[in-house]
């Protein structure tokens, strides 16, 4: 019991517990008192100290290469010089992103790569000169230089002044006299001199130093915020390029989904209705042969074939409903979801509150989203009831499916939910799964609203 008591309160039982208690006590201190000696503050200060020499080099390189290239444009030599200068700026941008990642914890993705029509020196130069990312890197090297000078001057001045004033009592104790006089000279001319040499002045000096020391990390943090904006805005991918990459990825998802649907339809037709129709044709052929010899057997075979026809028709209806149900086209989302809910193995309450019908494509995706989620409830949830709510908020179509099952659903585990999330993402939709172990499970889907 003594061990448990000590462990619980961090009083004894080894250095591990003492370290944990010290860490907890450290985090209980106000952020203003922790900031001057936190690792983050030191990294940000080092970042600003490195910015000046690096900015001098980047500015010198960029201005030299651009000036030289512009001066040589009267000859063809100016084009490769300009391209080389822009390529160098892109390389320096990569260095700046790595520096921001290591010291500021800012992870900025690399800009879009060069798009060359053909792999040749001329193609490379043309792609470099046409790339907006290259010119943004050049702009960064130019405008970062004056900012780095300002940020470096402010940071080094505040940091050195604050710590110097804060530790002045220690220096006064170690070196009580300087140049034959007590204390530190603040001002002096031919007829008047001011020294810090009495307890009141020393105390005020230390208090001013304390205030500067406490304020400096926050000022440095504000300065690095500008650097974060510069690095993120000029050295990363543009919004247009990011959107193009997203659309290309979404297009791939749509193509893959469409191909998978076609393979599923082909498999269902081949293994289901087609096989039944082939068997039906064979049974009818045998019945035709036996019609004259054994009418009773032929009639029995025709009756069995009639049952196969009904089954094949039902499979074709189910397949057509899986492609695009007629009730969805004729009566809208409310009736279609009610039809899906009636086939679920648990009672489902459906509530659709829409001012108008959405576009057919959005309506179809919403239908299949609810259909897939209800199938998952039937197969895996072990629920006793479920609800489906559909409504509109501004320009978004909202879908929420809730069940009281065992929970544990995970959209990132490669399940059907992951495929469903990919389908929604292809049309700028979102799928959010909240499914703790032991339930309940709440799945919320958002789709862009487009009126029919």
Secondary structure, DSSP 8 states (H G I E B T S, - for coil): -HHHHHHHHTSSSSHHHHHHHHHHHHHHS-HHHHGGG-HHHHHHHHHHHHHHHHHHHHHHHHHHHHHHHHHGGGSTHHHHHHHHHHHHHHHHHHHHHHHHHHHT------------SSSSHHHHHHHHHH-HHHHHHHHHHHHHHHHHHHHHHHHHHHHHHHHHHHTHHHHHHH--EETTEESEEEEE-SS-EEEE-SHHHHHHHHHHHHHHHHHHHHHHHHHHHHHHHHHHHHSS--HHHHHHHHHHHHHHHHHHHHHHHHHHHHHHIIIIIHHHHHHHHHHHHHHHHHHHH-HHHHHHHHHHHHHHHHHHHHHHHHHHHHHH-HHHHHH-HHHHHHHHHHTSSSEEEEEEE-SS-B-HHHHHHHHHHHHHHHHHIIIII--SEEEEEEEEETTEEEEEEEE-S-----TTSSSHHHHHHHHHHHTT-EEEEEE-TT--EEEEEEEE--B-
